[in-house]
């Protein structure tokens, strides 16, 4: 039993990250199910395994308690059956993990995912619903306060968005290397320059969990910003994004 203690701790930590934290998040923000990115999960599990090994190898007594049963199984002539079963289980586990990585899949490759998914007809946030087809940026036509709103949007951006999207908005922030795919590059002509402000508003407000399920699997760690920012702050960030990059938002044209 002592040999299993470090791995029981690692398993408990993994289950907490995989299910406990998302469950707490869903209770704090009903209707959502936050997901920890796979890259972050791997990093946390690595440190949990390393920490457990350090704890149980800190002293010779603890080390012997933890490693003793394992050595006994592999060296005791009277435990040949248990040894054979253990070897088969470990080998089978390795084969299963390897198969999961190389097995064919019917899912579309990540590289072919839809970068700009079709938005829903309506989105919810701040306790109300928005009709995205008719929604407009209320700050866009306020020319008298445009510079002020852009400046305020910059403040919000560098306090919240900079860490992933970078100080130059190229998608290379301090945390960007932990994500695959990388955060959006707003300077690139293929991102916000191709989108309406309404689309950008929807993506920022609802984050990764707000993406439509029919386009899954999505790999987005974007937070649900309508739970962290005000509606005006989101519109101000959008004003700042287009003002800083020099892009103009795409507009919907009506043809008769």
C-alpha positions in Angstrom: 0.0 0.0 0.0 2.9 2.4 0.8 4.2 1.9 -2.8 0.9 3.1 -4.1 0.7 6.3 -2.0 2.6 8.6 -4.4 0.6 7.4 -7.4 -2.7 7.8 -5.5 -1.7 11.4 -4.8 -0.9 12.0 -8.4 -4.2 10.4 -9.5 -6.1 12.5 -7.0 -4.4 15.7 -8.3 -5.1 14.7 -11.9 -8.8 14.1 -11.2 -9.0 17.4 -9.4 -7.6 19.2 -12.5 -9.6 17.2 -15.0 -13.0 17.3 -13.3 -12.8 19.2 -10.0 -11.8 22.6 -11.3 -14.2 22.5 -14.3 -17.0 21.5 -11.9 -16.2 24.4 -9.6 -16.1 26.7 -12.6 -19.5 25.5 -13.8 -21.0 26.1 -10.4 -19.6 29.7 -10.3 -20.7 30.4 -13.9 -23.7 28.2 -14.7 -24.0 27.0 -18.3 -20.2 26.8 -18.8 -17.7 24.0 -18.3 -14.1 25.5 -18.2 -11.5 23.2 -19.6 -7.8 23.3 -18.7 -5.7 23.2 -21.9 -3.9 19.9 -22.6 -0.5 21.5 -22.6 -1.1 23.0 -19.2 -2.5 19.7 -17.9 0.7 17.9 -19.0 2.8 20.5 -17.2 0.8 20.2 -14.0 0.9 16.4 -14.1 4.7 16.5 -14.7 5.2 18.6 -11.6 2.9 16.4 -9.5 4.8 13.3 -10.5 8.1 15.0 -9.8 6.8 16.3 -6.5 5.6 12.9 -5.4 8.9 11.3 -6.3 10.8 13.9 -4.4 8.6 13.5 -1.3 9.0 9.7 -1.2 12.7 9.8 -1.9 13.5 12.5 0.6 14.6 10.0 3.2 15.9 6.5 2.9 13.1 5.1 5.0 10.4 6.6 2.9 12.3 5.5 -0.3 12.5 1.9 1.0 8.8 2.0 2.0 7.8 3.2 -1.5 10.2 1.1 -3.6 10.4 -2.0 -1.4 7.2 -3.7 -2.6 8.2 -3.1 -6.3 11.7 -4.6 -5.8 10.1 -7.5 -3.9 7.7 -8.3 -6.8 10.6 -8.3 -9.4 13.1 -10.2 -7.3 11.2 -12.6 -5.1 11.2 -16.1 -6.7 8.0 -17.0 -5.0 6.1 -14.2 -6.8 6.5 -15.3 -10.4 2.8 -15.1 -11.1 2.4 -11.6 -9.7 5.6 -10.5 -11.6 4.2 -11.9 -14.9 0.9 -10.2 -14.4 2.6 -6.9 -13.5 4.8 -7.0 -16.6 1.8 -7.8 -18.8 -0.2 -4.9 -17.3 2.6 -2.4 -17.7 3.3 -3.5 -21.2 -0.4 -3.4 -22.1 -0.7 0.1 -20.7 2.2 1.3 -22.8 0.8 -0.4 -25.9 -2.6 1.3 -25.2 -1.1 4.8 -24.8 0.9 4.3 -28.0 -2.1 3.1 -29.9 -4.1 6.2 -28.8 -1.5 8.4 -30.4 -1.2 6.5 -33.7 -4.7 5.2 -34.3 -6.6 6.5 -37.3 -9.3 9.0 -36.6 -12.4 10.3 -38.5 -12.0 13.7 -37.0 -10.6 16.5 -39.2 -7.0 17.3 -38.7 -6.3 20.3 -36.4 -4.7 22.2 -39.3 -8.0 22.0 -41.2 -10.2 23.3 -38.4 -12.4 26.3 -39.1 -10.5 29.3 -38.0 -13.5 31.6 -38.1 -16.6 29.5 -37.2 -20.0 30.6 -38.2 -21.5 32.6 -35.3 -24.9 31.8 -33.9 -27.9 34.0 -34.5 -27.8 35.1 -30.9 -25.4 35.2 -28.0 -25.9 35.6 -24.2 -23.8 37.7 -21.8 -24.2 40.1 -19.0 -27.6 38.7 -18.2 -29.1 39.4 -21.6 -29.3 38.1 -25.2 -27.8 39.8 -28.3 -29.1 39.4 -31.8 -25.7 39.2 -33.6 -27.1 39.9 -37.1 -28.3 43.3 -36.1 -25.9 44.2 -33.3 -23.6 47.1 -33.8 -20.7 48.6 -31.8 -22.3 51.5 -29.9 -18.9 53.2 -29.6 -18.0 53.2 -33.3 -20.0 56.3 -34.2 -19.0 58.2 -31.1 -16.3 60.2 -32.8 -16.0 62.7 -30.0 -14.8 60.0 -27.6 -13.1 57.7 -30.1 -9.6 58.4 -28.8 -10.7 58.0 -25.2 -12.4 54.7 -25.9 -9.4 53.4 -27.8 -7.1 54.4 -25.0 -9.4 52.7 -22.4 -9.5 49.6 -24.6 -5.7 49.6 -24.7 -5.7 49.6 -20.9 -8.1 46.6 -20.8 -6.1 44.8 -23.4 -2.7 45.1 -21.7 -4.2 44.1 -18.4 -6.0 41.0 -19.7 -5.2 40.0 -23.3 -1.5 40.9 -23.6 -0.4 37.7 -21.9 -1.6 35.5 -24.8 -1.9 37.8 -27.8 1.3 39.9 -27.1 2.2 43.5 -26.7 2.4 43.9 -30.5 -0.8 41.8 -31.0 1.0 39.3 -33.1 -0.2 36.3 -31.0 3.2 35.9 -29.3 2.5 36.8 -25.7 4.5 35.4 -22.7 2.1 32.5 -22.4 1.7 31.9 -26.1 4.1 28.9 -26.3 1.8 27.0 -24.0 -1.0 26.8 -26.6 -1.5 24.9 -29.8 -2.6 26.5 -32.0 -1.1 29.9 -31.1 -3.3 32.8 -30.0 -4.7 34.9 -32.9 -2.4 37.4 -34.6 -4.5 40.5 -34.9 -2.0 42.2 -37.1 -2.3 39.5 -39.8 -4.7 40.5 -42.6 -6.5 37.1 -42.2 -7.9 37.7 -38.7 -9.9 40.8 -37.5 -9.6 42.5 -40.9 -11.9 39.7 -42.3 -14.4 39.9 -39.5 -17.2 42.2 -38.4 -17.1 43.8 -35.0 -20.1 41.8 -34.0 -18.2 38.5 -34.7 -15.2 39.8 -32.6 -17.6 40.8 -29.8 -19.2 37.3 -29.8 -15.8 35.6 -29.7 -14.4 37.7 -26.9 -17.6 37.7 -24.8 -18.2 33.9 -24.9 -14.6 32.7 -25.3 -13.6 29.1 -26.1 -16.6 27.5 -24.4 -18.9 29.6 -26.6 -17.8 28.1 -29.8 -20.5 26.0 -31.7 -20.4 22.3 -30.9 -21.0 21.4 -34.6 -17.5 22.6 -35.4 -15.7 20.6 -32.7 -13.1 19.7 -31.8 -12.1 23.2 -30.8 -8.8 24.0 -29.2 -9.3 27.4 -27.6 -8.3 28.5 -24.2 -10.0 31.9 -24.6 -11.7 32.8 -21.3 -15.4 33.7 -21.1 -14.7 37.5 -20.9 -18.3 38.5 -20.2 -17.8 37.1 -16.7 -14.7 39.2 -16.2 -15.2 42.4 -18.2 -18.1 44.8 -18.7 -19.9 45.1 -22.0 -18.4 48.5 -22.6 -14.9 47.3 -21.9 -15.3 44.6 -24.6 -16.4 47.2 -27.1 -13.5 49.4 -26.1 -11.1 46.6 -26.6 -12.5 46.0 -30.1 -12.1 49.7 -30.9 -8.5 49.5 -29.7 -7.7 46.4 -31.8 -8.8 48.0 -35.0 -7.3 51.4 -34.2 -3.9 49.9 -33.3 -3.6 47.5 -36.2 -4.9 50.0 -38.8 -7.5 47.5 -40.0 -11.1 48.4 -40.7 -13.9 46.1 -39.5 -15.8 44.3 -42.2 -19.3 45.5 -42.6 -22.4 43.7 -43.7 -23.7 45.0 -47.0 -27.3 44.6 -48.1 -27.8 44.0 -51.9 -31.3 44.3 -53.3 
